[in-house]
Amino acid sequence: MDVTVSMAFLGVSLVGALFTLNAFVPVRHLPVLFIPSFFGSWVTVELAAHHVAWQAVATVVFVALGALDAWPGWVGLGITLASWVGLAVLFSSGSRAHHVYDEVLAALPSPAVTHPVPWLQRVVPFAYRRPHVKVTRHVPFAEVDGTELHLDVVAPSTFAEGRPAILQVHGGAWIIGDKREQGLALMGHLAANGWVCFNANYRLSPKATFPEHLIDLKRALAWIRDHAEEYGVDPSFVAVTGGSAGGHLASLLALTWDDARYQPGFEGADTSVQAAVPIYGVYDFTNRTGEHRPSFVKGLLEPVVMKAKIDEEPEKFRDASPVDRVRPDAPPFFVIHGDHDSLSPVAGARLFVDRLGDVSEEPVLYAELRGAQHAFDVFCTPRTARTVEAVHRFLEAELERHRERD
């Protein structure tokens, strides 16, 4: 009996099962496997249903070719079925994210939603486009050292005055990333429901040295207010959001609005924000809880981002850490993080929320998403749809509080 097909099916089944296992237990401590394991976990956790689909197609093809005519095929079938059980658990975890958000936001009213998240954005990974939304790309907002900085504007297709605004900050470990790549599902939803969204680029390391990334984004905030009338923006309410390194920078934007060191030459500009939504952010550049691998500080922050050594200039690393910048007059925060995050472990978010909540006079809300990896909202999935809806709910509630106070 030719067992080639059966052995091939067994091999493919083992590959699928490995992806599923890695999604539950990603490699964290072996440098050579750390990044491949993250990517494998990321695409499996967030696209679990799609993994079931490709494995189902492979199973049908192999069975049709006679994979079950020999024992390795039956072993492969058993492994595949076990993998599907794990994938079903992952998918269920993402689909049930609304339970977490409903609990965290229980005291907040549900906003009036003119255009809900379409079903397509719950099943098609990159279905970002939304009707009733206009995108204006590559708008220059500053020139720094010969480098022109740009932002994209995602706004309702019909102009109106007095609309709230939000600045989206992309991630990428302070060294890569672009405004065209992140926050797209959120901005599309907010713009479809009356918000004006700005997605800004900023100078990246190693060319840029912190705090230049932050300074550039403060320039973007100042520009938004300077051009508020042009875009129908209410300059009294500008929120900020971002993921990963963008979550770190968004948090610092919210916590350093009166620090003149980060506004050289435009010290008088209003760079305050009225609400902050950091998502899977980095909150500590000192790694005091040990959640990051040692190379995070020694291999990335010191030589590339900060261009300083933490042992020699610890104050620079503390100043760059949102956890050390908490203050009573911080704006309302809604912190979102996944408990399976490999790149920015959840311990940092928990510490930040605890410290900010201890001192802040404004709400500090925290949603910890079970099973969610880093950068989960890059894909359009049920979890992303729930996240988009929850952020909208939080922002609308803070906008209403702001207007009532005024």
C-alpha positions as CSV (number, residue, x, y, z in Angstrom):
1,M,0.0,0.0,0.0
2,D,1.3,3.4,-0.9
3,V,1.3,5.5,2.3
4,T,2.8,8.6,0.7
5,V,-0.5,10.5,0.7
6,S,-1.3,9.4,4.3
7,M,2.2,10.5,5.5
8,A,1.7,13.9,3.7
9,F,-1.6,14.4,5.4
10,L,-0.1,13.6,8.7
11,G,2.7,16.1,8.1
12,V,0.2,18.9,7.1
13,S,-1.9,18.0,10.2
14,L,1.1,18.4,12.4
15,V,1.9,21.8,10.9
16,G,-1.7,23.0,11.5
17,A,-1.6,21.6,15.1
18,L,1.7,23.4,15.7
19,F,0.2,26.7,14.7
20,T,-2.7,26.1,17.1
21,L,-0.4,25.0,20.0
22,N,1.8,28.1,19.4
23,A,-1.2,30.3,19.6
24,F,-1.9,29.1,23.1
25,V,1.8,29.0,24.3
26,P,4.0,31.3,22.1
27,V,7.7,31.0,22.6
28,R,8.9,33.9,24.7
29,H,12.5,33.1,25.9
30,L,14.3,31.6,22.9
31,P,15.6,34.6,20.8
32,V,15.8,32.7,17.5
33,L,12.1,31.6,17.8
34,F,10.6,34.6,19.5
35,I,9.6,36.7,16.4
36,P,8.5,33.7,14.2
37,S,6.5,32.4,17.2
38,F,4.8,35.8,17.6
39,F,3.8,36.0,14.0
40,G,2.5,32.4,14.0
41,S,0.6,33.1,17.2
42,W,-0.8,36.4,15.9
43,V,-2.2,35.1,12.6
44,T,-3.6,32.0,14.3
45,V,-5.2,33.7,17.3
46,E,-6.8,36.5,15.3
47,L,-7.7,34.4,12.2
48,A,-8.7,31.2,13.9
49,A,-11.7,30.7,11.7
50,H,-9.6,31.1,8.6
51,H,-7.2,28.4,9.9
52,V,-10.1,26.0,10.2
53,A,-11.1,26.8,6.7
54,W,-7.7,26.0,5.1
55,Q,-7.3,22.9,7.2
56,A,-10.8,21.8,6.2
57,V,-9.9,22.2,2.5
58,A,-6.7,20.3,3.0
59,T,-8.5,17.5,4.8
60,V,-11.1,17.1,2.1
61,V,-8.4,17.0,-0.6
62,F,-6.3,14.5,1.2
63,V,-9.2,12.2,2.1
64,A,-10.3,12.3,-1.6
65,L,-6.8,11.2,-2.6
66,G,-6.9,8.2,-0.2
67,A,-5.2,9.6,2.9
68,L,-7.3,7.4,5.1
69,D,-6.3,4.2,3.4
70,A,-3.4,3.9,5.8
71,W,-2.9,4.4,9.5
72,P,-0.9,7.7,9.3
73,G,-3.9,9.3,7.6
74,W,-6.1,8.4,10.6
75,V,-3.6,9.8,13.0
76,G,-3.5,13.0,10.9
77,L,-7.3,13.2,11.0
78,G,-7.3,12.9,14.8
79,I,-4.6,15.6,15.1
80,T,-6.6,17.9,12.8
81,L,-9.8,17.4,14.7
82,A,-8.0,18.2,18.0
83,S,-6.5,21.3,16.3
84,W,-10.0,22.4,15.3
85,V,-11.1,22.2,18.9
86,G,-8.3,24.5,19.9
87,L,-9.1,26.9,17.1
88,A,-12.8,26.9,18.1
89,V,-11.7,28.0,21.6
90,L,-9.6,30.8,20.1
91,F,-12.4,32.0,17.9
92,S,-14.9,31.9,20.8
93,S,-12.5,34.0,22.9
94,G,-12.4,36.7,20.2
95,S,-16.2,36.5,19.6
96,R,-16.9,37.0,23.3
97,A,-14.9,40.1,23.7
98,H,-18.1,42.1,24.0
99,H,-18.7,40.5,27.5
100,V,-15.4,42.1,28.7
101,Y,-16.3,45.5,27.2
102,D,-19.9,45.4,28.5
103,E,-18.6,44.8,32.0
104,V,-15.9,47.6,31.8
105,L,-18.3,50.1,30.2
106,A,-21.4,49.1,32.1
107,A,-21.9,52.6,33.5
108,L,-21.6,54.3,30.1
109,P,-24.6,54.9,27.8
110,S,-24.6,53.3,24.4
111,P,-23.9,55.9,21.7
112,A,-26.3,56.7,18.8
113,V,-24.7,54.7,15.9
114,T,-25.6,56.0,12.5
115,H,-23.5,53.4,10.6
116,P,-22.7,50.2,12.6
117,V,-19.7,48.0,11.9
118,P,-20.7,46.1,8.8
119,W,-20.8,42.3,8.8
120,L,-18.0,42.2,6.2
121,Q,-15.6,43.7,8.8
122,R,-16.2,40.8,11.1
123,V,-15.2,38.1,8.6
124,V,-12.8,39.6,5.9
125,P,-9.4,40.4,7.5
126,F,-8.7,43.6,5.6
127,A,-12.2,44.9,4.8
128,Y,-11.4,48.5,6.1
129,R,-13.4,50.6,3.6
130,R,-16.5,52.2,4.8
131,P,-19.3,54.1,3.0
132,H,-20.0,57.7,4.0
133,V,-16.3,58.3,4.7
134,K,-13.8,60.5,2.8
135,V,-10.0,59.9,3.1
136,T,-7.6,62.7,2.3
137,R,-4.0,61.3,2.2
138,H,-0.6,62.7,2.7
139,V,-1.4,66.1,4.1
140,P,1.8,67.9,5.2
141,F,1.7,69.2,8.8
142,A,5.3,70.0,9.7
143,E,8.8,70.1,8.3
144,V,11.6,69.1,10.7
145,D,15.3,69.1,9.8
146,G,14.4,68.9,6.1
147,T,11.9,66.0,6.6
148,E,8.3,66.8,5.7
149,L,5.8,65.0,8.0
150,H,2.3,64.0,6.7
151,L,-1.0,62.8,8.0
152,D,-4.1,61.3,6.5
153,V,-7.6,62.7,7.3
154,V,-10.5,60.2,7.6
155,A,-13.7,62.2,7.9
156,P,-17.4,62.0,7.2
157,S,-18.1,62.5,3.5
158,T,-20.3,65.5,4.3
159,F,-18.9,68.5,6.0
160,A,-20.3,69.8,9.3
161,E,-18.9,72.1,12.0
162,G,-18.1,71.3,15.7
163,R,-17.1,67.6,15.2
164,P,-14.9,65.8,17.7
165,A,-11.4,64.8,16.5
166,I,-9.0,62.0,17.3
167,L,-5.3,61.5,16.5
168,Q,-4.2,58.0,15.7
169,V,-0.6,57.0,16.3
170,H,0.8,54.0,14.5
171,G,3.1,51.5,16.1
172,G,6.2,49.7,14.9
173,A,8.7,49.7,17.8
174,W,9.6,53.4,17.1
175,I,11.6,52.2,14.1
176,I,9.0,51.1,11.4
177,G,5.4,51.6,10.6
178,D,3.2,54.0,8.7
179,K,0.0,55.9,8.9
180,R,-1.6,53.8,6.2
181,E,-1.2,50.5,8.2
182,Q,-2.9,50.8,11.6
183,G,-6.1,52.0,13.3
184,L,-8.0,51.7,10.0
185,A,-11.0,49.9,11.3
186,L,-11.4,52.3,14.2
187,M,-11.0,55.4,12.2
188,G,-13.4,54.2,9.5
189,H,-16.0,53.5,12.1
190,L,-15.6,56.8,14.0
191,A,-15.6,58.8,10.7
192,A,-18.8,57.0,9.6
193,N,-20.3,58.2,12.9
194,G,-19.3,61.8,12.8
195,W,-15.7,62.0,14.0
196,V,-12.8,63.6,12.1
197,C,-9.7,61.3,12.4
198,F,-6.1,62.1,11.8
199,N,-3.5,59.4,11.3
200,A,0.0,61.0,11.6
201,N,3.5,59.8,10.7
202,Y,6.4,60.8,12.8
203,R,10.2,60.5,12.5
204,L,11.5,57.0,13.2
205,S,14.6,55.7,14.9
206,P,17.4,55.1,14.4
207,K,17.5,58.5,12.7
208,A,15.2,60.0,15.3
209,T,16.1,59.9,19.0
210,F,13.4,60.0,21.6
211,P,11.7,62.4,22.4
212,E,11.7,63.5,18.7
213,H,8.9,61.0,18.0
214,L,6.7,62.6,20.7
215,I,7.6,66.1,19.6
216,D,6.5,65.4,16.1
217,L,3.1,64.1,17.3
218,K,2.7,67.2,19.4
219,R,3.2,69.2,16.3
220,A,0.4,67.2,14.7
221,L,-1.9,68.0,17.6
222,A,-1.1,71.7,17.3
223,W,-1.7,71.5,13.6
224,I,-5.1,69.9,14.1
225,R,-6.2,72.7,16.3
226,D,-4.7,75.3,13.9
227,H,-6.8,73.8,11.1
228,A,-9.9,72.9,13.1
229,E,-12.1,75.3,11.1
230,E,-11.0,73.8,7.8
231,Y,-12.0,70.3,8.8
232,G,-15.0,71.2,10.9
233,V,-13.3,70.1,14.1
234,D,-14.2,71.3,17.6
235,P,-10.8,72.2,18.9
236,S,-11.9,71.8,22.5
237,F,-12.2,68.0,22.1
238,V,-9.4,66.1,20.6
239,A,-8.7,62.5,21.7
240,V,-5.7,60.3,21.0
241,T,-5.3,56.6,20.4
242,G,-2.6,54.2,19.1
243,G,-1.3,50.7,19.4
244,S,2.0,49.3,20.6
245,A,4.7,52.0,20.3
246,G,1.7,54.2,19.2
247,G,0.0,53.3,22.5
248,H,3.2,54.4,24.3
249,L,3.3,57.7,22.5
250,A,-0.4,58.3,22.8
251,S,-0.2,57.8,26.5
252,L,2.7,60.3,26.7
253,L,0.8,62.8,24.6
254,A,-2.0,62.6,27.2
255,L,0.3,62.9,30.2
256,T,2.8,65.6,29.1
257,W,0.6,68.4,27.7
258,D,2.3,71.0,29.7
259,D,5.9,69.8,29.4
260,A,7.7,72.5,27.4
261,R,10.6,70.2,26.7
262,Y,8.5,68.4,24.2
263,Q,7.3,71.6,22.3
264,P,10.5,73.4,21.2
265,G,9.6,76.4,19.3
266,F,5.8,76.0,19.8
267,E,5.6,76.1,23.5
268,G,2.4,78.1,23.5
269,A,0.5,75.6,21.4
270,D,-2.4,73.7,23.0
271,T,-1.3,70.0,22.8
272,S,-3.7,68.7,25.4
273,V,-6.1,65.8,24.7
274,Q,-9.5,65.2,26.2
275,A,-9.4,61.4,26.2
276,A,-6.8,58.7,25.5
277,V,-7.2,55.1,24.3
278,P,-3.9,53.3,24.2
279,I,-4.1,49.7,22.9
280,Y,-1.5,47.0,23.6
281,G,0.9,49.9,24.5
282,V,4.3,50.0,26.1
283,Y,4.2,51.8,29.4
284,D,7.6,51.3,31.0
285,F,11.1,51.9,29.4
286,T,12.9,50.6,32.5
287,N,11.5,47.1,32.4
288,R,11.1,47.2,36.2
289,T,8.7,44.2,36.3
290,G,10.8,42.1,34.0
291,E,8.0,41.6,31.5
292,H,10.1,42.4,28.5
293,R,13.1,40.3,27.3
294,P,16.4,41.9,28.3
295,S,17.1,42.8,24.6
296,F,14.1,45.2,24.7
297,V,16.2,47.7,26.7
298,K,19.7,46.7,25.9
299,G,19.2,45.9,22.2
300,L,16.4,48.3,21.1
301,L,15.9,51.2,23.5
302,E,19.4,52.0,24.5
303,P,21.2,51.9,21.1
304,V,18.4,52.7,18.7
305,V,15.6,54.7,20.3
306,M,17.1,56.5,23.3
307,K,20.8,56.5,22.3
308,A,21.6,56.4,26.0
309,K,22.3,53.8,28.6
310,I,19.8,53.3,31.4
311,D,22.5,52.7,34.0
312,E,24.1,56.1,33.2
313,E,20.9,58.2,32.5
314,P,18.0,56.5,34.2
315,E,16.0,59.7,34.4
316,K,15.7,59.7,30.5
317,F,14.1,56.3,30.6
318,R,11.7,57.2,33.4
319,D,10.7,60.4,31.6
320,A,9.9,58.2,28.6
321,S,7.8,55.8,30.7
322,P,4.0,56.6,30.9
323,V,4.0,54.7,34.2
324,D,6.3,57.3,35.7
325,R,4.3,60.3,34.2
326,V,0.9,59.6,35.9
327,R,-0.7,62.7,37.3
328,P,-4.0,63.7,39.0
329,D,-5.1,65.9,36.1
330,A,-4.6,63.2,33.4
331,P,-7.5,63.0,30.9
332,P,-9.8,60.0,30.9
333,F,-8.1,56.8,29.8
334,F,-9.4,53.6,28.3
335,V,-6.6,51.1,28.3
336,I,-7.0,47.9,26.1
337,H,-4.6,45.0,26.2
338,G,-4.6,41.3,25.4
339,D,-3.5,38.7,28.0
340,H,-1.6,36.7,25.3
341,D,0.5,39.6,24.1
342,S,4.0,38.4,23.3
343,L,5.6,41.7,22.3
344,S,4.2,44.0,25.0
345,P,3.3,41.7,27.9
346,V,0.1,42.5,29.9
347,A,2.0,43.1,33.2
348,G,3.0,46.5,32.0
349,A,-0.6,47.5,31.2
350,R,-1.7,46.3,34.6
351,L,0.9,48.3,36.4
352,F,0.2,51.4,34.4
353,V,-3.6,51.2,35.1
354,D,-3.0,50.6,38.8
355,R,-0.7,53.6,39.1
356,L,-2.8,55.9,37.0
357,G,-6.0,54.9,38.7
358,D,-4.5,55.6,42.1
359,V,-3.9,59.3,41.3
360,S,-6.1,60.3,38.4
361,E,-9.2,62.4,39.1
362,E,-10.8,61.2,35.8
363,P,-12.0,57.8,34.8
364,V,-9.4,55.1,34.1
365,L,-11.0,52.1,32.4
366,Y,-9.2,48.9,31.6
367,A,-10.2,46.0,29.3
368,E,-8.1,42.9,29.3
369,L,-9.0,40.7,26.4
370,R,-8.6,37.0,27.0
371,G,-6.6,35.3,24.3
372,A,-5.7,38.4,22.4
373,Q,-2.3,38.8,20.9
374,H,-0.4,42.0,20.1
375,A,-1.7,44.0,17.2
376,F,-4.9,42.1,17.1
377,D,-6.9,45.0,15.6
378,V,-4.8,45.0,12.4
379,F,-7.3,42.3,11.2
380,C,-11.0,42.8,10.8
381,T,-12.4,40.2,13.1
382,P,-15.2,39.8,15.6
383,R,-12.7,41.0,18.3
384,T,-11.8,44.0,16.4
385,A,-15.4,44.9,15.7
386,R,-16.2,44.7,19.4
387,T,-13.1,46.8,20.2
388,V,-14.1,49.5,17.7
389,E,-17.6,49.6,19.1
390,A,-16.3,49.8,22.7
391,V,-13.8,52.6,21.9
392,H,-16.6,54.6,20.2
393,R,-18.8,54.1,23.2
394,F,-16.1,55.4,25.6
395,L,-15.3,58.4,23.4
396,E,-18.9,59.4,22.9
397,A,-19.4,59.2,26.7
398,E,-16.4,61.4,27.3
399,L,-17.5,63.8,24.6
400,E,-20.9,64.2,26.3
401,R,-19.3,64.7,29.7
402,H,-17.0,67.4,28.2
403,R,-19.9,69.2,26.6
404,E,-21.9,69.1,29.8
405,R,-19.1,70.7,31.7
406,D,-18.7,73.4,29.1
